[in-house]
Amino acid sequence: MKSDNFTRWVNQTDMLSKSIPVRTLAFCSATPVRPGPLLRRFRNVRGYAPALLVPLFVLGAQIARGAEDPETLFVRRVLPIFNEKCLECHGKDEAKIKSGYDLRTAETAFRGGDSGEAAIVRGKPESSPLYIAISRAHEDDWKPMPPKENDKLTAEQVAWIKDWIAGGAPWPDAAKIAQLNKANADQWAAADGIQVPTSGGLSEQWTNRRYKPENLWPYQPVRKPAVPAGENPIDALLAIKRPAGLEVAPPADRRTLIRRATFDLLGLPPQPEEVEAFLHDPAPDDVAFAKVVDRLLASPHYGERMAQHWLDVVRYADTAGFANDYARGSAWRYRDYVARAFNADKPYDRFVCEQIAGDEIDPSNPELLIATGFLRMGPWELTSMEVPRIARQRFLDDVTQSVGETFLAHTLQCARCHDHKFDPVPTRDYYSLQAVFATTQLTERKAPFLPEENLNGFDEKKYLDIRHTKYVSELKRLDDQSLAAADDWFAKNGLDRQMWDKAVEGARTAAPRPNLDFLGIFEDARLRMQKFGAPEKSYPPKLLGFAPADFGVERIARKGLERMRWDLDRYQPYALSTYSGRTRDLKFVNAPQRIPVNKMGEGEIEEEHILTGGNPFSAAAKVTPAVLSAANSLGQTGLENNLPDEISGRRKALAEWIASPRNPLTARVMVNRLWLWHFGDAIAGNPNNFGSTGKKPTHPELLDWLAATFIEQGWSVKAMHRLIMNSAAYRRAAEYPDPKTLAERDPGHTSYSVFKPRRLTAEELRDAMLVDSGELNPEIGGIPVRPEINIEAALQPRQVMGTFAEAWQPSPLPAQRHRRSLYVLKIRGLPDPFGDVFNAPNPDFSCERRDASTVTPQVFSLFNSKASYDQALAMAARLLHESTDHEAVIRRAFDLAFNRAPQPDELAACLTHWQSMTQRHRSLSFPRVELPHEVGRGAVEENTGGKFEFMETLESAGDFVPDLQFADASPETRGLAEVCLVLFNTNEFAYLY
């Protein structure tokens, strides 16, 4: 209870105003307090009567909460809560009122619903089911309302409704409500927040609602705060928020710092030679470190590291997901585009525009066609069993949400069904933004390979050719079988076959079709009979002569050829892209889509409407392309809300609005991500959500300084890295001299008084092991590779629509398998078990930040897995190749794994362990492990219900060159591998400090 509110209560009470000094009330808090403890605080006050104070305390608590008389309270607080939280189910649609409870009028609200019990008992909130439900008391009797946890009322809202019922629950008529609103407008506006000019909500009440100013921070213009001359701006702005007297940790030592910086910018450990050069650089620490940062930013591996961050946000995958999970053969070109853009320090505003509208900016530039792969990253498909309109709407919703999260930090999907519950984003804005994409069509678009693209590894297409030949052979066998059965069918039924023979001859002599569009002569002849108008009974039925197993084999082969259409795009000069044009009438998509000859003339121009409840078949008011109106109005951008509504140019205009230096969101969003990628915590804690439900900036002045500087520096991402990494905050040690004081004074780690350690990501763990073992292939870019993964996961029978997906086949050569994790084939329906257990994100959803859980399966993945043992053995072989001196070997192992020398006790322990493990391995033998060349499958054929089995050939197994195996290594090498495995499982290897 605020002391000024409490004072008003005291001054209104004659008895207490004369006997209780105001200063005795200073202990009161804003949090509602139980009367008992408060009464005890007053026992020594002259003239005080406890029995009389209790009812006055209740009145005082209401005054302290800012409660008006019950009628005013209803108009100002209670009715808006009903409208916002309750009417969706209890009055908005009369035909869909739930539980028979209608809150639109006083009569129905008091009467109650299907229970037959009055919902509101005047003067008795504890006896009112409405209050019981919203307070979530007695849940066994009344279901909590609103039912969703995210929608539940705040304690303050519950208190308002309680006070209203306790005060007699008055419900004034519409005229009185309007009168009270008008009379109190200015006073309430000052207390309740400000109105935000938007394009307008679905209701006047939403349009006119008010927002707390602190929740509107992202929409305010970016203003660069002044910083004292001579101080590092980042450190000066951090110091403003640091608790007084809290000291900062000392600078990190050079060895720690170069390891931290190298992982941050490259995602790889530093080489021992690089560490030594930094340690012996005679320049001052800050100058020497600045040179390290510049060297790392110039590395081609920098783009790979930044691409991993970016691809987390945009949900990169090499397959489309859902029931078919078709390959996206050319998706790798977008992945490499992102890495190239970061390496070249492409200005971020240009980077934004190219991804949203590259094809509209310059359709003749292959790089820009590749860039629009961003719009294609979400899961999507259209099968013959799906309603096309729903599939189309799924894409539109997905791309609208993706643009909002990625570039604007807005979870726009909240406004798909209703005006946003918390932020000034009306449903009209959502569908106006979506209208930008109403002419955006999906395509795998012709885009010649660029000189800088890596085309190595294309020879692996031969394995697809082998599979293709097998499928065609199976279908040819079944076709011949059906043709032979047709002869028997005509003889048995005594029918004239003259027309049939003509159809068969026509099928045999027809122009050859592409192999992937294989259609047997038998089925072709049947189609021709239909065209001839022959009665269905006059020609053989479909799949004639099939044995039970043949039905399944035919489906496997036919669907396999269909799926290969997508795989083959990997080796063709096509880009996963878009074009602007009319929406074609597609019933299903079972092959890569090419741009139609007349993209402007075929199909419809979609008109975008507000969709009631998000239902694509419930169109309401029409909308035209536009942007987020609140960002323009509050941001004082001077930019246009409305965008062109021609077929082409909509996305280009949107991209220019997003990338404008006057847009209050874009620069803030990106520098917030950069800060997160360096410190593990973002300044605004939810990088994808700057709305009121996201975490507020801990250092808003710093965020704005970074955003303004980002724009001033020409949107240079590398310039921001330099600023952040050369700050004292980034270069601090991860150990604090007084941890207890730090935990007490800075429990949320928002002072940046010490550097926060972080665990390596799944990709960094794998790549670091490859570096230390000497196995990493540093080649940049190219088609996806397939390392060995857990054999059970690799060979599991993964079902897709009507058939089996292909088994995971490791790339044949070690140099292919040992590429960086960025280049590993990412299949939505088959996550890598190692990545999965170490929190690699699900590519179906944007990942704003990586989690770092600690769970038991991580032990099995890092300590007991074949992958870890293989790398430990490879590292042991490398070490013994470099030296035969045992002490030198262990020192080198520590230098590679930790970038430091071992302590004497560590050296002794490792030598002892090596010796004992070598002795143990002398008595052990290991079989050589061979990859299977085929795997058996069993299934139930969906047409007949009969079981069938078949063998899936693993085409690349014949060319597989294994890594060094335990069977081929000496006991000494295997013993040293046990030591290397221990090093891989230490915190020092897995964490950055």
Salt bridges, closest charged atoms under 4 A:
GLU68 OE2 - ARG76 NH1 2.28
GLU71 OE1 - LYS176 NZ 2.76
GLU88 OE1 - LYS92 NZ 3.40
GLU94 OE2 - ARG104 NH2 3.91
ASP102 OD2 - ARG104 NH2 2.78
GLU107 OE2 - ARG111 NH1 3.64
GLU126 OE2 - LYS162 NZ 3.46
GLU149 OE1 - ARG136 NH1 3.51
GLU149 OE2 - LYS152 NZ 3.05
ASP151 OD2 - LYS421 NZ 2.95
ASP163 OD2 - ARG65 NH2 2.37
ASP192 OD1 - ARG76 NH2 2.67
ASP192 OD1 - ARG77 NH1 3.18
ASP264 OD2 - HIS678 ND1 3.40
ASP264 OD1 - ARG758 NH2 3.35
GLU274 OE2 - ARG295 NH1 3.39
GLU276 OE1 - HIS280 ND1 3.60
ASP281 OD2 - LYS291 NZ 2.87
ASP285 OD1 - ARG254 NH2 2.82
ASP294 OD1 - ARG722 NE 2.73
GLU304 OE1 - HIS301 ND1 2.69
GLU304 OE1 - ARG820 NH1 2.95
ASP312 OD2 - ARG850 NE 2.62
ASP325 OD2 - ARG798 NH1 3.06
ASP336 OD1 - ARG335 NH1 2.69
GLU354 OE1 - LYS346 NZ 2.69
GLU354 OE2 - ARG350 NE 2.83
ASP359 OD2 - ARG445 NH1 3.90
ASP359 OD1 - ARG651 NH1 2.74
GLU360 OE2 - ARG651 NH2 3.91
GLU367 OE1 - ARG340 NH2 2.72
GLU386 OE2 - ARG394 NH2 2.18
ASP397 OD2 - ARG416 NH1 3.90
ASP398 OD1 - ARG315 NH1 2.65
ASP423 OD2 - HIS420 NE2 3.51
GLU444 OE2 - ARG376 NH2 2.93
GLU453 OE1 - ARG333 NH2 2.76
GLU460 OE2 - ARG786 NH1 3.60
ASP465 OD1 - LYS461 NZ 3.16
GLU474 OE1 - ARG477 NH2 3.26
ASP480 OD2 - LYS476 NZ 2.86
ASP487 OD1 - ARG497 NH2 2.85
ASP501 OD1 - ARG497 NH2 3.04
ASP517 OD1 - ARG565 NH2 2.50
GLU523 OE1 - ARG526 NH1 3.42
GLU523 OE1 - LYS542 NZ 3.68
ASP524 OD2 - ARG513 NH2 2.45
ASP524 OD1 - ARG528 NE 2.98
ASP550 OD1 - ARG477 NH2 3.86
GLU554 OE2 - ARG558 NE 2.70
ASP569 OD1 - ARG594 NH2 2.86
ASP585 OD1 - LYS587 NZ 3.47
GLU606 OE1 - ARG389 NH1 3.13
GLU606 OE2 - ARG392 NE 2.60
GLU607 OE2 - LYS622 NZ 3.46
GLU656 OE2 - LYS652 NZ 2.79
ASP681 OD2 - LYS756 NZ 2.95
ASP681 OD1 - ARG849 NH2 3.42
ASP704 OD1 - ARG668 NE 2.70
GLU712 OE1 - LYS224 NZ 2.72
GLU763 OE1 - ARG850 NH1 2.96
GLU764 OE2 - ARG305 NH2 3.30
GLU764 OE1 - ARG758 NH1 2.88
ASP767 OD1 - ARG766 NH1 3.57
ASP767 OD2 - ARG820 NE 3.36
GLU775 OE1 - HIS818 ND1 3.31
GLU788 OE1 - LYS866 NZ 3.38
GLU806 OE2 - ARG563 NE 3.26
ASP844 OD1 - ARG828 NE 2.68
ASP870 OD2 - LYS866 NZ 2.72
GLU882 OE2 - ARG878 NE 3.05
GLU882 OE1 - ARG892 NE 2.89
GLU906 OE1 - ARG900 NH1 2.94
GLU930 OE2 - ARG928 NH1 3.16
GLU941 OE2 - ARG555 NE 3.34
GLU942 OE2 - ARG555 NH2 3.34
GLU952 OE2 - ARG467 NH2 3.21
GLU952 OE1 - ARG937 NH2 3.17
GLU955 OE2 - ARG467 NE 2.76
ASP959 OD2 - LYS462 NZ 3.67
ASP963 OD1 - ARG817 NH2 3.26
ASP963 OD1 - HIS818 NE2 3.32
ASP968 OD2 - ARG928 NH2 2.94
GLU972 OE2 - HIS886 NE2 2.92
GLU978 OE2 - HIS921 NE2 2.96
GLU988 OE2 - ARG900 NE 2.59
